[in-house]
Amino acid sequence: MAALVAALLTQASDRTPWTTAMLGDRYATKGAVIAATALALALGNALGVVGGLLMAPLLSPNARDLLLAVALFSGGITAFWQPKPVKQRDWRGGAFLSSLIAVGVLGFGDRMQFVTAALATRSATPALAAVGATLGALAVNIPAILLGDRALRRLPTTAIRLIAATLLTAVGAVQGLAALRLI
Protein backbone atom coordinates (compact mmCIF):
# COMPACT_ATOMS: atom_id res chain seq x y z
CA MET A 1 0.00 0.00 0.00
CA ALA A 2 2.86 2.39 0.78
CA ALA A 3 4.35 1.86 -2.68
CA LEU A 4 1.00 2.53 -4.32
CA VAL A 5 0.53 5.82 -2.47
CA ALA A 6 4.14 6.86 -3.02
CA ALA A 7 3.79 6.14 -6.75
CA LEU A 8 0.57 8.15 -6.95
CA LEU A 9 2.29 11.13 -5.37
CA THR A 10 5.52 10.92 -7.33
CA GLN A 11 3.81 10.34 -10.67
CA ALA A 12 1.37 13.19 -10.09
CA SER A 13 4.36 15.54 -10.05
CA ASP A 14 6.43 13.87 -12.77
CA ARG A 15 7.01 14.18 -16.52
CA THR A 16 5.82 10.66 -17.28
CA PRO A 17 2.07 11.47 -17.39
CA TRP A 18 2.77 14.33 -19.81
CA THR A 19 4.71 11.99 -22.07
CA THR A 20 2.06 9.29 -21.95
CA ALA A 21 -0.64 11.89 -22.65
CA MET A 22 1.23 13.00 -25.75
CA LEU A 23 1.67 9.38 -26.82
CA GLY A 24 -2.05 8.80 -26.24
CA ASP A 25 -2.78 11.74 -28.53
CA ARG A 26 -0.30 10.56 -31.14
CA TYR A 27 -1.54 6.99 -31.50
CA ALA A 28 -5.09 5.82 -32.06
CA THR A 29 -4.28 2.47 -30.41
CA LYS A 30 -4.40 3.66 -26.81
CA GLY A 31 -4.40 0.03 -25.64
CA ALA A 32 -0.89 -0.43 -27.05
CA VAL A 33 0.28 2.77 -25.33
CA ILE A 34 -1.22 1.58 -22.02
CA ALA A 35 0.31 -1.90 -22.37
CA ALA A 36 3.76 -0.51 -23.17
CA THR A 37 3.52 2.02 -20.34
CA ALA A 38 2.55 -0.74 -17.92
CA LEU A 39 5.45 -2.91 -19.06
CA ALA A 40 7.98 -0.06 -18.85
CA LEU A 41 6.77 0.94 -15.38
CA ALA A 42 6.79 -2.68 -14.17
CA LEU A 43 10.33 -3.23 -15.47
CA GLY A 44 11.56 0.01 -13.90
CA ASN A 45 10.00 -0.82 -10.55
CA ALA A 46 11.35 -4.38 -10.72
CA LEU A 47 14.80 -2.88 -11.25
CA GLY A 48 14.22 -0.74 -8.15
CA VAL A 49 13.34 -3.86 -6.15
CA VAL A 50 16.52 -5.58 -7.34
CA GLY A 51 18.49 -2.58 -6.10
CA GLY A 52 16.65 -2.76 -2.80
CA LEU A 53 17.37 -6.46 -2.45
CA LEU A 54 21.05 -5.83 -3.07
CA MET A 55 21.17 -3.07 -0.43
CA ALA A 56 18.96 -4.68 2.24
CA PRO A 57 21.55 -7.08 3.73
CA LEU A 58 24.02 -4.21 4.08
CA LEU A 59 21.69 -2.00 6.11
CA SER A 60 20.47 -2.08 9.68
CA PRO A 61 16.72 -1.63 10.27
CA ASN A 62 17.26 2.03 11.23
CA ALA A 63 19.35 2.60 8.12
CA ARG A 64 16.56 1.11 5.99
CA ASP A 65 14.09 3.50 7.60
CA LEU A 66 16.45 6.38 6.99
CA LEU A 67 16.91 5.34 3.35
CA LEU A 68 13.15 5.45 2.87
CA ALA A 69 13.03 8.86 4.55
CA VAL A 70 15.70 10.20 2.22
CA ALA A 71 13.91 8.76 -0.82
CA LEU A 72 10.57 10.30 0.15
CA PHE A 73 12.03 13.61 1.26
CA SER A 74 14.17 14.04 -1.85
CA GLY A 75 11.24 13.01 -4.04
CA GLY A 76 9.10 15.62 -2.34
CA ILE A 77 11.67 18.39 -2.56
CA THR A 78 12.26 17.82 -6.27
CA ALA A 79 8.50 17.87 -6.90
CA PHE A 80 8.32 21.50 -5.83
CA TRP A 81 9.97 22.44 -9.14
CA GLN A 82 7.89 22.39 -12.29
CA PRO A 83 9.01 19.51 -14.51
CA LYS A 84 10.58 20.51 -17.80
CA PRO A 85 8.07 20.36 -20.62
CA VAL A 86 8.20 17.27 -22.75
CA LYS A 87 9.13 18.01 -26.35
CA GLN A 88 7.04 16.64 -29.16
CA ARG A 89 9.04 14.06 -31.04
CA ASP A 90 8.52 12.17 -34.23
CA TRP A 91 7.77 8.77 -32.73
CA ARG A 92 8.70 6.25 -35.42
CA GLY A 93 8.55 2.95 -33.61
CA GLY A 94 4.79 2.53 -33.47
CA ALA A 95 2.55 2.87 -30.46
CA PHE A 96 3.97 0.03 -28.37
CA LEU A 97 7.69 0.42 -29.03
CA SER A 98 7.66 4.23 -28.84
CA SER A 99 5.75 4.16 -25.56
CA LEU A 100 7.95 1.44 -24.10
CA ILE A 101 11.13 3.34 -24.91
CA ALA A 102 9.83 6.78 -23.90
CA VAL A 103 8.44 5.67 -20.53
CA GLY A 104 11.40 3.36 -19.89
CA VAL A 105 13.92 6.12 -20.48
CA LEU A 106 11.99 8.59 -18.33
CA GLY A 107 11.64 6.08 -15.51
CA PHE A 108 15.21 4.85 -15.43
CA GLY A 109 16.85 6.18 -12.27
CA ASP A 110 14.00 8.48 -11.34
CA ARG A 111 12.71 9.15 -7.85
CA MET A 112 10.01 6.47 -8.03
CA GLN A 113 12.67 3.84 -8.62
CA PHE A 114 14.56 5.18 -5.59
CA VAL A 115 11.42 5.01 -3.42
CA THR A 116 10.65 1.49 -4.68
CA ALA A 117 14.19 0.36 -3.82
CA ALA A 118 13.91 1.89 -0.35
CA LEU A 119 10.53 0.23 0.25
CA ALA A 120 11.91 -3.11 -0.94
CA THR A 121 14.70 -2.98 1.66
CA ARG A 122 12.08 -2.82 4.43
CA SER A 123 9.61 -5.39 3.09
CA ALA A 124 9.24 -9.08 3.87
CA THR A 125 7.90 -9.47 0.30
CA PRO A 126 9.84 -6.95 -1.79
CA ALA A 127 8.04 -7.86 -5.01
CA LEU A 128 4.93 -6.21 -3.59
CA ALA A 129 6.80 -2.90 -3.62
CA ALA A 130 7.14 -3.21 -7.40
CA VAL A 131 3.51 -4.27 -7.80
CA GLY A 132 2.21 -1.42 -5.66
CA ALA A 133 4.44 1.16 -7.34
CA THR A 134 3.41 -0.03 -10.79
CA LEU A 135 -0.29 0.08 -9.92
CA GLY A 136 0.04 3.54 -8.39
CA ALA A 137 1.91 4.85 -11.41
CA LEU A 138 -0.65 3.34 -13.76
CA ALA A 139 -3.45 5.01 -11.79
CA VAL A 140 -1.94 8.33 -12.87
CA ASN A 141 -0.70 7.43 -16.36
CA ILE A 142 -3.74 5.58 -17.74
CA PRO A 143 -6.06 8.58 -17.27
CA ALA A 144 -3.35 10.78 -18.83
CA ILE A 145 -3.23 8.50 -21.88
CA LEU A 146 -7.01 8.45 -22.19
CA LEU A 147 -7.47 12.19 -21.59
CA GLY A 148 -4.63 13.36 -23.78
CA ASP A 149 -2.36 16.36 -23.50
CA ARG A 150 -4.98 19.07 -24.02
CA ALA A 151 -7.32 17.75 -21.30
CA LEU A 152 -4.38 17.16 -18.95
CA ARG A 153 -3.40 20.82 -19.28
CA ARG A 154 -6.87 21.88 -18.07
CA LEU A 155 -6.36 20.09 -14.75
CA PRO A 156 -4.93 22.08 -11.81
CA THR A 157 -1.58 20.36 -12.22
CA THR A 158 0.37 22.97 -10.29
CA ALA A 159 -1.84 22.53 -7.24
CA ILE A 160 -1.69 18.73 -7.57
CA ARG A 161 2.10 18.85 -7.87
CA LEU A 162 2.50 21.12 -4.84
CA ILE A 163 0.18 18.99 -2.70
CA ALA A 164 2.10 15.85 -3.71
CA ALA A 165 5.41 17.59 -3.00
CA THR A 166 4.23 18.74 0.42
CA LEU A 167 2.95 15.30 1.38
CA LEU A 168 6.10 13.49 0.22
CA THR A 169 8.35 15.98 1.99
CA ALA A 170 6.36 15.86 5.23
CA VAL A 171 6.19 12.07 5.32
CA GLY A 172 9.90 11.85 4.48
CA ALA A 173 10.75 14.28 7.29
CA VAL A 174 8.64 12.41 9.85
CA GLN A 175 10.09 9.08 8.68
CA GLY A 176 13.60 10.51 9.00
CA LEU A 177 13.01 11.84 12.50
CA ALA A 178 11.58 8.46 13.51
CA ALA A 179 14.55 6.63 11.96
CA LEU A 180 16.90 8.82 13.96
CA ARG A 181 14.74 8.15 17.03
CA LEU A 182 14.06 11.82 17.53
CA ILE A 183 10.30 11.28 17.69
Summary of the structure (lengths in Angstrom):
residues: 183
radius of gyration: 16.4
end to end distance: 23.4
largest distance: 53.5
contacts: 659
relative contact order: 0.27
helix: 80%
strand: 0%
